[in-house]
């Protein structure tokens, strides 16, 4: 199943990833070509070891 990116604010790039079962920041970074540290910077307060299913992660521009 392909994951969907959605557009919404206030993420500067306007693009979010909806976390699904099995997602990790590393896996998301690999799929989108965005470094993990950039994902963490774009999502202050995110716990990279405990992503919650259904939560939105801001995807920074590369």
C-alpha positions in Angstrom: 0.0 0.0 0.0 1.4 3.4 -0.9 1.5 6.1 1.7 0.0 9.5 1.1 1.6 12.8 1.5 -0.9 15.6 2.3 -0.6 19.3 2.2 -1.4 21.4 5.2 0.0 24.3 7.2 1.9 25.4 9.4 4.7 23.1 8.1 7.0 25.4 6.1 7.0 23.0 3.2 3.3 22.4 3.5 3.8 18.6 3.3 3.0 16.1 6.0 3.5 12.3 6.3 0.8 10.4 8.2 2.4 7.7 10.4 1.3 4.2 9.8 2.1 0.9 11.6 5.7 0.0 11.2 6.9 3.5 10.3 10.2 4.8 11.7 11.9 8.1 11.0 14.7 6.1 9.4 12.3 4.3 7.0 10.5 7.6 6.2 13.8 9.3 5.5 14.8 6.5 3.2 11.5 6.6 1.3 11.5 10.3 0.9 15.3 11.1 0.6 15.2 13.4 3.6 17.9 13.0 6.3 16.6 11.9 9.7 18.1 14.9 11.4 16.1 17.2 9.1 12.9 15.3 10.0 13.7 15.8 13.7 14.5 19.5 13.2 11.2 20.0 11.3 9.2 18.3 14.1 10.2 19.7 17.5 9.0 17.5 20.3 8.8 14.4 18.2 10.0 11.2 19.9 11.8 9.3 17.2 11.7 6.1 19.1 7.9 6.2 19.6 6.0 7.5 16.6 2.2 7.4 17.1 0.1 5.9 14.4 -2.0 8.6 12.7 0.2 11.5 13.7 1.4 14.0 11.1 5.1 14.5 10.5 6.2 17.7 8.7 8.4 16.8 5.7 11.0 19.5 5.2 12.0 20.6 1.7 15.2 19.0 0.5 
